[in-house]
Amino acid sequence: MEKDAKIYVAGHRGLVGSAIWNSLQRKGYTNLIGRTHKELDLMDAAAVRQFFDEERPEYVVLAAAHVGGIMANLKYRADFIFQNLAIQQNVIGESWRHGVKKLLFLGSTCIYPREAPQPIAEDALLTSPLEYTNEPYAIAKIAGMKMCESFNLQYGTNYIAVMPTNLYGPRDNFDLETSHVMPAMVRKMHLAKLLNEGDIDGIRADLERRPVEGTDGNGTDGQIVALLERYGILPDRLRLWGSGAPIREFLWSEDMADASVYCLEHIDFQDVLGEGDEVRNCHINIGSGKEVTIKQLAELVKKTVGYRGVIEWDTTKPDGTLRKLTDVSKLHALGWRHTMELEDGVPALYRWYLEN
């Protein structure tokens, strides 16, 4: 790609999109385009077409998505499938109509079956049932990936799909109702530490920056304590969802961004075609290839935050998929490996949270 090529990053304010945007800037790309949700609703087909008519991007990174943790996936199932399908339909469709040279589609490793063999290789896709808790989101992402693959086969486009593992990093979502496990755990542990130390002013400051259920730092002490209790945050203990036994893989968002830009620069659809008459599973896993139990993660976060209370596990709540480790041998063979280890990444995430 030329350094002055016009590159549209859809979702450039989110965890994934902002990391890719920053990576592109660090690499010297000078003609980046981004639109906030208020400026461009990607579910609005007419608005998306008008945007492509006016801007004519040469490259597109589709990092925009409706995302959330296990609580949100269970509660808002229709939103997750409907909104993501609409976003993908509009952006991929207009990319094709406007002759975009290359598109990078960001999916998720939740596309894989609940009982997939570990570590999960790309060819495990669609071999058995999905995890129920995030099935609508997974189906939407599978559809987007297959859309890219199908356009490549029918129209000769060059659309690449990458499937990042669980991500964490700068600009993460720390909303207690909709966040993923890592940012939710960091914030809960931070609030639990403040409550354990009797620092109500510190809790008010946190809620002022990031209100919970519409409650900011102006609530009464009783309202604030009751709010925290609903999320398992009590004066002497912190209650987390599930058993703590599930095993997960985590990747620093800036590593994911570097891998994504690497694919955008160096990998074409022809590079990931398999053998045989049937073309399937041309996507690329992006991960660290390393795993940790949720309980081990909680202990690492506890140590990082300095929380001295007790951690309890609420086994009445779902665990989700019990183990999810990606096979990243295809990515390694293509020339990329991660750099940030979890032991360094969790403190970096907590520092970012405190500073922002």
C-alpha positions in Angstrom: 0.0 0.0 0.0 1.2 3.5 -0.8 1.7 5.7 2.3 -0.9 8.2 1.0 -3.5 5.6 0.1 -7.0 6.5 1.3 -7.8 4.0 4.1 -11.2 3.9 5.8 -11.2 2.5 9.3 -14.7 1.6 10.3 -15.0 1.7 14.1 -11.9 3.8 14.6 -12.9 4.9 18.1 -13.3 1.4 19.5 -10.7 -0.9 21.1 -9.9 -2.7 17.9 -10.3 0.2 15.4 -8.4 2.7 17.4 -5.5 0.3 17.8 -5.4 -0.3 14.1 -5.6 3.4 13.3 -2.7 4.1 15.6 -0.7 1.3 14.1 -1.3 2.6 10.6 -0.2 6.1 11.7 3.0 4.7 13.3 3.8 3.0 10.0 3.5 6.3 8.2 0.1 6.1 6.5 -1.2 9.7 6.2 -4.6 9.5 4.5 -6.8 7.8 7.1 -10.6 8.3 7.2 -12.8 7.7 10.2 -16.4 8.5 11.2 -18.0 8.3 14.6 -21.4 6.6 15.0 -23.0 10.1 15.2 -21.4 11.1 11.9 -22.2 7.8 10.1 -24.6 5.2 11.2 -23.3 2.0 9.5 -26.7 0.4 9.8 -28.1 3.0 7.5 -27.6 1.6 4.0 -28.2 5.0 2.2 -25.8 6.8 4.5 -23.1 4.3 4.0 -23.5 4.4 0.2 -23.3 8.2 0.2 -20.2 8.0 2.3 -18.5 5.7 -0.2 -19.7 7.8 -3.1 -18.1 10.9 -1.6 -14.9 9.5 -0.1 -14.0 6.6 -2.4 -11.6 4.8 -0.1 -9.0 2.6 -1.6 -8.7 0.3 1.4 -11.2 -0.6 4.1 -10.7 -2.0 7.6 -14.1 -3.2 9.0 -13.5 -3.1 12.8 -16.9 -1.6 13.6 -19.2 -4.1 15.5 -21.7 -4.3 18.2 -19.8 -6.2 20.9 -20.2 -7.1 24.6 -19.5 -9.7 27.3 -21.4 -12.7 28.4 -24.1 -10.7 30.3 -24.8 -8.5 27.3 -24.7 -11.4 24.8 -27.4 -13.3 26.8 -29.6 -10.2 27.3 -29.5 -8.5 23.9 -29.3 -11.5 21.5 -31.4 -9.8 18.8 -29.2 -6.7 18.8 -26.0 -8.7 18.4 -27.1 -10.6 15.3 -29.2 -7.8 13.7 -26.8 -4.9 14.1 -23.7 -6.8 13.1 -25.3 -8.3 10.0 -26.5 -4.8 8.9 -23.1 -3.2 9.4 -21.3 -6.0 7.5 -23.9 -6.0 4.7 -23.5 -2.3 4.1 -19.8 -1.9 4.4 -18.7 -5.0 2.5 -21.4 -4.4 -0.1 -20.3 -0.8 -0.8 -16.7 -1.8 -0.8 -17.4 -4.1 -3.7 -19.6 -1.6 -5.5 -16.9 1.1 -5.2 -14.0 -1.1 -6.3 -12.1 -1.1 -3.0 -8.6 -2.6 -3.6 -8.5 -4.6 -0.3 -10.7 -5.0 2.7 -9.7 -6.4 6.1 -12.6 -7.9 8.1 -12.3 -8.3 11.9 -14.1 -11.2 13.3 -13.7 -13.1 16.6 -12.6 -16.6 17.7 -16.1 -17.0 19.2 -17.0 -18.2 15.7 -15.7 -21.6 16.6 -17.7 -24.5 18.1 -18.0 -24.8 21.8 -16.4 -28.3 21.8 -13.7 -27.6 19.1 -10.5 -29.5 19.5 -7.8 -27.4 21.2 -5.9 -25.4 20.1 -8.5 -24.3 17.6 -7.4 -24.3 14.0 -9.1 -22.4 11.2 -10.6 -25.6 9.8 -12.7 -26.2 13.0 -15.2 -23.7 11.7 -18.8 -25.1 11.4 -17.8 -28.6 12.5 -20.2 -28.7 15.6 -22.6 -26.5 17.6 -21.6 -23.0 18.8 -21.5 -21.8 22.4 -25.1 -20.8 23.2 -24.3 -17.6 25.2 -22.8 -15.8 22.2 -24.4 -17.8 19.3 -26.1 -14.7 17.6 -22.9 -12.7 17.6 -20.9 -15.7 16.3 -23.3 -16.4 13.5 -23.2 -12.7 12.4 -19.4 -12.9 12.3 -19.4 -16.2 10.4 -21.7 -14.5 7.8 -19.3 -11.6 7.4 -16.3 -13.8 7.0 -18.2 -16.0 4.4 -19.3 -12.9 2.6 -15.7 -11.8 2.2 -14.8 -15.3 1.0 -17.7 -15.5 -1.4 -17.0 -12.1 -3.0 -13.4 -13.2 -3.5 -14.5 -16.3 -5.3 -17.2 -14.8 -7.4 -15.8 -11.4 -8.2 -12.1 -11.7 -7.7 -11.9 -9.2 -4.8 -9.1 -9.3 -2.2 -10.9 -9.4 1.2 -9.0 -10.8 4.1 -10.8 -12.0 7.3 -8.9 -12.2 10.6 -10.2 -13.7 13.8 -8.6 -12.1 16.9 -8.8 -13.9 20.2 -9.9 -12.2 23.5 -8.5 -8.6 23.3 -7.7 -6.1 26.0 -5.9 -2.7 25.9 -6.2 1.0 25.6 -9.8 2.4 24.9 -11.3 -0.9 26.2 -15.0 -0.9 27.3 -15.2 -0.8 31.1 -19.0 -0.6 31.4 -20.0 -3.2 34.0 -23.0 -4.3 32.1 -21.6 -4.8 28.6 -17.8 -5.2 29.0 -15.7 -8.3 28.3 -14.1 -10.3 31.1 -10.7 -8.5 31.3 -11.9 -4.9 31.6 -14.9 -5.9 33.7 -12.6 -7.7 36.1 -10.1 -4.8 36.3 -12.8 -2.3 37.1 -14.6 -4.5 39.6 -11.4 -5.2 41.4 -10.5 -1.5 41.4 -14.0 -0.6 42.9 -13.7 -3.5 45.3 -10.4 -2.2 46.5 -11.8 1.3 47.1 -14.9 0.0 48.9 -12.7 -2.3 51.0 -10.6 0.7 52.0 -13.7 2.9 52.7 -12.7 5.3 49.9 -16.2 6.4 48.9 -14.8 9.6 47.3 -12.6 7.4 45.0 -15.7 5.4 44.0 -17.6 8.6 43.3 -14.8 9.8 41.1 -14.8 6.5 39.2 -18.6 6.7 38.7 -18.3 10.3 37.6 -16.0 9.3 34.8 -17.9 6.1 33.9 -21.5 6.1 35.2 -23.1 2.7 35.9 -26.8 2.2 35.1 -27.1 6.0 34.9 -25.6 6.4 38.4 -22.7 8.8 38.6 -20.8 10.2 41.6 -23.8 12.3 42.8 -25.7 9.4 44.4 -26.0 8.9 48.1 -23.6 6.5 49.9 -26.4 4.0 50.2 -27.3 4.2 46.5 -23.7 3.7 45.5 -23.1 0.7 47.9 -26.4 -0.9 46.7 -25.3 -0.4 43.0 -21.9 -2.0 43.6 -23.5 -4.9 45.4 -25.7 -5.7 42.4 -22.4 -6.3 40.5 -20.9 -8.5 43.3 -18.8 -5.8 44.8 -19.1 -5.9 48.6 -17.0 -4.3 51.4 -15.2 -7.6 52.3 -15.4 -9.6 49.1 -15.8 -9.6 45.3 -18.1 -12.0 43.7 -17.2 -12.9 40.1 -19.3 -14.9 37.5 -18.9 -18.6 37.0 -16.4 -21.1 38.5 -13.2 -19.5 37.4 -12.3 -22.8 35.7 -12.7 -21.7 32.0 -9.4 -21.3 30.1 -8.9 -18.3 27.9 -6.3 -16.7 25.7 -5.7 -13.0 25.7 -4.0 -10.6 23.3 -2.9 -7.0 23.8 -4.9 -4.9 21.4 -1.9 -3.1 19.9 -0.4 -6.5 19.1 -3.6 -7.4 17.3 -3.4 -4.1 15.4 0.1 -4.8 14.3 -0.9 -8.2 13.1 -3.9 -6.8 11.3 -1.9 -4.1 9.5 0.7 -6.8 8.7 -2.0 -8.8 6.9 -3.3 -5.7 5.2 0.2 -5.0 3.9 1.6 -8.4 3.1 -1.2 -11.0 2.8 -3.6 -11.5 -0.1 -6.5 -13.9 -0.6 -4.4 -16.1 -2.8 -1.9 -16.6 0.1 -4.5 -18.3 2.3 -6.2 -20.5 -0.2 -6.2 -24.2 0.9 -5.8 -27.2 -1.3 -8.6 -29.0 -3.0 -11.6 -28.0 -5.1 -13.7 -26.6 -2.2 -12.4 -23.2 -0.9 -13.1 -22.9 2.9 -11.6 -21.4 6.0 -9.4 -18.8 4.4 -9.5 -16.7 7.5 -6.5 -16.2 9.8 -6.5 -16.6 13.6 -4.7 -13.8 15.5 -3.7 -14.7 19.0 -0.8 -15.4 21.4 -1.2 -19.2 21.5 -0.9 -19.0 25.3 -3.7 -19.6 27.8 -4.7 -18.9 31.5 -7.7 -19.9 33.6 -10.1 -17.1 34.6 -9.2 -17.8 38.2 -5.5 -17.3 37.5 -6.4 -14.1 35.6 -8.3 -12.9 38.7 -5.3 -13.4 40.9 -3.1 -11.5 38.5 -5.6 -8.6 38.4 -5.9 -8.7 42.2 -2.2 -8.5 42.6 -1.9 -5.7 40.0 -4.7 -3.6 41.6 -3.7 -4.3 45.2 -7.0 -5.6 46.3 -6.9 -7.3 49.7 -10.4 -8.7 50.0 -11.7 -12.2 49.2 -12.7 -13.4 45.7 -15.8 -15.6 45.5 -17.1 -17.4 42.4 -20.8 -17.4 41.7 -21.3 -20.9 40.1 -25.0 -20.2 39.4 -23.8 -17.9 36.6 -22.6 -19.4 33.2 -19.0 -20.1 32.5 -19.3 -19.9 28.7 -17.0 -22.0 26.6 -14.8 -24.0 28.9 -11.6 -23.7 26.9 -10.7 -21.5 23.9 -7.2 -21.4 22.6 -6.4 -20.6 19.0 -4.0 -22.4 16.8 -1.8 -19.5 15.4 0.5 -21.7 13.3 -0.9 -20.2 10.1 -0.2 -16.6 11.4 3.3 -17.6 12.4 3.9 -19.2 9.0 2.8 -16.0 7.4 5.5 -14.1 9.4 4.0 -12.5 12.6 4.2 -13.2 16.3 2.9 -11.3 19.4 5.1 -9.3 21.7 3.1 -8.3 24.8 2.8 -11.0 27.5 -0.1 -11.0 29.9 2.1 -10.4 33.0 3.0 -7.0 31.5 -0.3 -6.3 29.7 -2.6 -6.4 32.8 -0.5 -3.7 34.7 -0.5 -1.7 31.4 -4.3 -1.9 31.1 -4.8 -0.9 34.8 -2.5 2.1 34.3 -4.4 3.2 31.2 -7.7 2.9 33.2 -6.5 5.0 36.0 -5.1 7.7 33.6 -8.2 7.9 31.4 
